[in-house]
């Protein structure tokens, strides 16, 4: 009776609060579950549904569940990895409520059936907020330097490959030199932390300069002293590039520096960036301002790495202490806690059936003392790690150039039935390189920047895994890739991710595989040999099959030149290099803006099953461009405007554009 009264009270509380955000169960990430049918998701014992929730304040939020079940049972509930009160259900269809403690910003909510089966219809979350429709719901505000007050020099716009402005966000930046020059930003929201994207010149030998940038308040007080270095930027020569300036062809110009401010700066106040102690030219691209929460607290039943001898000052190597804590936690079924501090490590950590947490990525940092070979790795396939959870810390490498023979990722290996949330990864070769086969990996809320190859790559045989609400910038290869080499990737999803300035290759690439999709993406400024989105049969991948979906996304200033010749590709790119694209590819509800070349390009041998609908192309030399390919593509409600040359540029008479209803603005042709 007491339990029933409690549930009724919670229902009343939920009903009198503001309108909830309703999340459909079939749209959640379902792991190890039965089929979705009639708009419900069936969970048997051990199956789970993972929801992504955005809130504007910390605290308890009523979560109400509509379900149906023929038996009584309960759901284990975890919010951001923390166990909440279980939801107990009875036989029949019903609507139950409980509370979950959520954070400001992006949260994961896991519902795991402990008996089952139970059919989930939807959850209502009170006090939640909608997420951005395209791209990640960002935890910061971004300010472009060229839009700020300054007494420096604006460079750009210029999309010429290997020019300094071409790699800037929006293809413009501001240069300042000496303590008398500045860039000043007026804040739209309060902040206590900052990221500065910058470029400074390299040294003649390629070893890199180190300088200081002062962050000042409007009264001239120093809020932070940021170290800027060119050690992790400037690459030369041919692929995969070097640190030798005498090889020419410089690129990869920018890096970032971040820091907590020594006091909070309120909205409408100003922040000024001023060079300190150097006459080098500082090129400022942008800043991101954060309102970073207080450090998270250590949960019960966690071993702290400092209890095993880890040094939070970073002066002594903490590798053995981390091994000790991980081994002890694995033996006892407890977790590992990384407290506030900077922890120097020199080896990778293999993890399995473990939870590792930090105080937050601005507070708990694991950093490398050598160029390669750190990170948190699952077991290698075909025996992937299981039930790994990583939360709330940073992984900072010391990599300065791409060496493909090196295993060098912030997170790597293979993970099934696992979750990674709110990690910040920089200066490794890859953010996450994941080798399947494995199943059911949930990745949410990551920041991956300034790496030398892929942001995240699902490589061979990855199934039912997702990347959501994550942020990528300044990547040396595809920001997000699915590469179905040897074994097909199946039923994976990249959704609600923000991608800026991939320096080589694509924003999102799906190389073969079965029934994969990329949706609700925002991608801007591809630089070389890359589109905003690509679906292709390349790199020996198992050919595209099922239905591949590219949908509900915005693509800005994308399309790029080829390094080797005068070729180029469009903002959306299809390449049937290793075999025909003869299974359905759906391209739906895209906004393609200010493309460097065509809105879409078709390369390869034969493509016959690409279907465009509800696509807008605004400003491009061509709406579509065809290289050496035969076949046809289908178009419904595809509208182009501000086309600078012709609608279709094609010298391939055996590739047909089948225009169905609602197409306009791109009827002209050229060869």
Secondary structure as the mmCIF struct_conf table of DSSP 4:
data_model
#
loop_
_struct_conf.conf_type_id
_struct_conf.id
_struct_conf.beg_label_comp_id
_struct_conf.beg_label_asym_id
_struct_conf.beg_label_seq_id
_struct_conf.end_label_comp_id
_struct_conf.end_label_asym_id
_struct_conf.end_label_seq_id
HELX_RH_AL_P HELX_RH_AL_P1 UNK A 2 UNK A 16
BEND BEND1 UNK A 17 UNK A 18
HELX_LH_PP_P HELX_LH_PP_P1 UNK A 19 UNK A 20
STRN STRN1 UNK A 21 UNK A 24
HELX_RH_3T_P HELX_RH_3T_P1 UNK A 25 UNK A 27
BEND BEND2 UNK A 28 UNK A 28
STRN STRN2 UNK A 29 UNK A 31
BEND BEND3 UNK A 32 UNK A 32
STRN STRN3 UNK A 36 UNK A 37
TURN_TY1_P TURN_TY1_P1 UNK A 38 UNK A 39
STRN STRN4 UNK A 40 UNK A 44
TURN_TY1_P TURN_TY1_P2 UNK A 45 UNK A 46
STRN STRN5 UNK A 48 UNK A 55
BEND BEND4 UNK A 56 UNK A 57
STRN STRN6 UNK A 59 UNK A 69
BEND BEND5 UNK A 70 UNK A 71
STRN STRN7 UNK A 73 UNK A 79
TURN_TY1_P TURN_TY1_P3 UNK A 80 UNK A 81
STRN STRN8 UNK A 82 UNK A 83
STRN STRN9 UNK A 87 UNK A 89
BEND BEND6 UNK A 91 UNK A 91
STRN STRN10 UNK A 92 UNK A 102
BEND BEND7 UNK A 104 UNK A 104
STRN STRN11 UNK A 105 UNK A 113
BEND BEND8 UNK A 114 UNK A 115
STRN STRN12 UNK A 116 UNK A 125
TURN_TY1_P TURN_TY1_P4 UNK A 126 UNK A 127
STRN STRN13 UNK A 128 UNK A 129
HELX_LH_PP_P HELX_LH_PP_P2 UNK A 130 UNK A 132
BEND BEND9 UNK A 133 UNK A 135
BEND BEND10 UNK A 139 UNK A 139
STRN STRN14 UNK A 140 UNK A 144
HELX_RH_3T_P HELX_RH_3T_P2 UNK A 145 UNK A 147
BEND BEND11 UNK A 148 UNK A 148
STRN STRN15 UNK A 149 UNK A 150
BEND BEND12 UNK A 151 UNK A 152
STRN STRN16 UNK A 153 UNK A 156
TURN_TY1_P TURN_TY1_P5 UNK A 161 UNK A 162
HELX_RH_3T_P HELX_RH_3T_P3 UNK A 164 UNK A 167
BEND BEND13 UNK A 168 UNK A 168
HELX_RH_3T_P HELX_RH_3T_P4 UNK A 169 UNK A 171
STRN STRN17 UNK A 172 UNK A 177
BEND BEND14 UNK A 178 UNK A 178
TURN_TY1_P TURN_TY1_P6 UNK A 179 UNK A 180
STRN STRN18 UNK A 182 UNK A 186
BEND BEND15 UNK A 188 UNK A 189
STRN STRN19 UNK A 191 UNK A 200
HELX_LH_PP_P HELX_LH_PP_P3 UNK A 201 UNK A 203
TURN_TY1_P TURN_TY1_P7 UNK A 204 UNK A 205
BEND BEND16 UNK A 206 UNK A 207
STRN STRN20 UNK A 210 UNK A 217
TURN_TY1_P TURN_TY1_P8 UNK A 218 UNK A 219
BEND BEND17 UNK A 220 UNK A 220
STRN STRN21 UNK A 222 UNK A 229
BEND BEND18 UNK A 230 UNK A 230
TURN_TY1_P TURN_TY1_P9 UNK A 231 UNK A 232
STRN STRN22 UNK A 235 UNK A 236
BEND BEND19 UNK A 237 UNK A 238
TURN_TY1_P TURN_TY1_P10 UNK A 239 UNK A 240
STRN STRN23 UNK A 242 UNK A 242
BEND BEND20 UNK A 243 UNK A 243
HELX_RH_3T_P HELX_RH_3T_P5 UNK A 245 UNK A 247
STRN STRN24 UNK A 251 UNK A 251
STRN STRN25 UNK A 255 UNK A 265
TURN_TY1_P TURN_TY1_P11 UNK A 267 UNK A 268
STRN STRN26 UNK A 270 UNK A 276
BEND BEND21 UNK A 277 UNK A 277
BEND BEND22 UNK A 280 UNK A 280
STRN STRN27 UNK A 281 UNK A 290
HELX_LH_PP_P HELX_LH_PP_P4 UNK A 292 UNK A 299
TURN_TY1_P TURN_TY1_P12 UNK A 300 UNK A 301
STRN STRN28 UNK A 302 UNK A 304
HELX_RH_3T_P HELX_RH_3T_P6 UNK A 305 UNK A 308
TURN_TY1_P TURN_TY1_P13 UNK A 309 UNK A 309
TURN_TY1_P TURN_TY1_P14 UNK A 312 UNK A 313
BEND BEND23 UNK A 314 UNK A 316
STRN STRN29 UNK A 317 UNK A 317
HELX_RH_AL_P HELX_RH_AL_P2 UNK A 319 UNK A 332
TURN_TY1_P TURN_TY1_P15 UNK A 333 UNK A 333
STRN STRN30 UNK A 335 UNK A 338
BEND BEND24 UNK A 340 UNK A 340
STRN STRN31 UNK A 341 UNK A 345
BEND BEND25 UNK A 347 UNK A 347
STRN STRN32 UNK A 348 UNK A 350
BEND BEND26 UNK A 353 UNK A 353
STRN STRN33 UNK A 354 UNK A 358
BEND BEND27 UNK A 359 UNK A 359
TURN_TY1_P TURN_TY1_P16 UNK A 361 UNK A 363
STRN STRN34 UNK A 364 UNK A 368
BEND BEND28 UNK A 369 UNK A 372
STRN STRN35 UNK A 375 UNK A 377
HELX_LH_PP_P HELX_LH_PP_P5 UNK A 378 UNK A 380
TURN_TY1_P TURN_TY1_P17 UNK A 381 UNK A 382
BEND BEND29 UNK A 383 UNK A 383
STRN STRN36 UNK A 385 UNK A 386
BEND BEND30 UNK A 387 UNK A 387
STRN STRN37 UNK A 388 UNK A 396
BEND BEND31 UNK A 401 UNK A 401
TURN_TY1_P TURN_TY1_P18 UNK A 404 UNK A 405
BEND BEND32 UNK A 406 UNK A 406
STRN STRN38 UNK A 409 UNK A 413
STRN STRN39 UNK A 415 UNK A 416
BEND BEND33 UNK A 417 UNK A 417
STRN STRN40 UNK A 418 UNK A 426
BEND BEND34 UNK A 427 UNK A 429
STRN STRN41 UNK A 430 UNK A 435
BEND BEND35 UNK A 436 UNK A 437
STRN STRN42 UNK A 438 UNK A 439
STRN STRN43 UNK A 441 UNK A 444
BEND BEND36 UNK A 445 UNK A 445
STRN STRN44 UNK A 447 UNK A 449
BEND BEND37 UNK A 450 UNK A 450
BEND BEND38 UNK A 452 UNK A 453
BEND BEND39 UNK A 455 UNK A 455
STRN STRN45 UNK A 456 UNK A 459
BEND BEND40 UNK A 460 UNK A 461
STRN STRN46 UNK A 462 UNK A 463
BEND BEND41 UNK A 464 UNK A 464
STRN STRN47 UNK A 466 UNK A 468
BEND BEND42 UNK A 469 UNK A 469
STRN STRN48 UNK A 471 UNK A 475
BEND BEND43 UNK A 476 UNK A 477
BEND BEND44 UNK A 479 UNK A 479
STRN STRN49 UNK A 480 UNK A 483
STRN STRN50 UNK A 485 UNK A 485
BEND BEND45 UNK A 486 UNK A 487
STRN STRN51 UNK A 490 UNK A 490
BEND BEND46 UNK A 491 UNK A 491
STRN STRN52 UNK A 493 UNK A 495
BEND BEND47 UNK A 496 UNK A 496
STRN STRN53 UNK A 498 UNK A 502
BEND BEND48 UNK A 503 UNK A 505
BEND BEND49 UNK A 507 UNK A 507
STRN STRN54 UNK A 508 UNK A 511
BEND BEND50 UNK A 512 UNK A 512
STRN STRN55 UNK A 514 UNK A 514
BEND BEND51 UNK A 515 UNK A 515
STRN STRN56 UNK A 517 UNK A 519
BEND BEND52 UNK A 520 UNK A 520
STRN STRN57 UNK A 522 UNK A 524
STRN STRN58 UNK A 528 UNK A 528
BEND BEND53 UNK A 529 UNK A 529
BEND BEND54 UNK A 532 UNK A 532
STRN STRN59 UNK A 533 UNK A 537
TURN_TY1_P TURN_TY1_P19 UNK A 539 UNK A 540
STRN STRN60 UNK A 541 UNK A 541
HELX_LH_PP_P HELX_LH_PP_P6 UNK A 542 UNK A 544
STRN STRN61 UNK A 545 UNK A 545
BEND BEND55 UNK A 546 UNK A 546
STRN STRN62 UNK A 548 UNK A 556
BEND BEND56 UNK A 557 UNK A 557
STRN STRN63 UNK A 560 UNK A 561
BEND BEND57 UNK A 563 UNK A 566
STRN STRN64 UNK A 568 UNK A 569
BEND BEND58 UNK A 571 UNK A 571
STRN STRN65 UNK A 572 UNK A 576
BEND BEND59 UNK A 577 UNK A 579
STRN STRN66 UNK A 581 UNK A 581
BEND BEND60 UNK A 583 UNK A 583
STRN STRN67 UNK A 585 UNK A 593
BEND BEND61 UNK A 594 UNK A 594
BEND BEND62 UNK A 596 UNK A 597
STRN STRN68 UNK A 598 UNK A 604
BEND BEND63 UNK A 605 UNK A 605
STRN STRN69 UNK A 606 UNK A 626
BEND BEND64 UNK A 628 UNK A 628
STRN STRN70 UNK A 630 UNK A 650
TURN_TY1_P TURN_TY1_P20 UNK A 653 UNK A 654
STRN STRN71 UNK A 655 UNK A 659
TURN_TY1_P TURN_TY1_P21 UNK A 661 UNK A 662
STRN STRN72 UNK A 664 UNK A 664
BEND BEND65 UNK A 665 UNK A 665
STRN STRN73 UNK A 669 UNK A 670
#
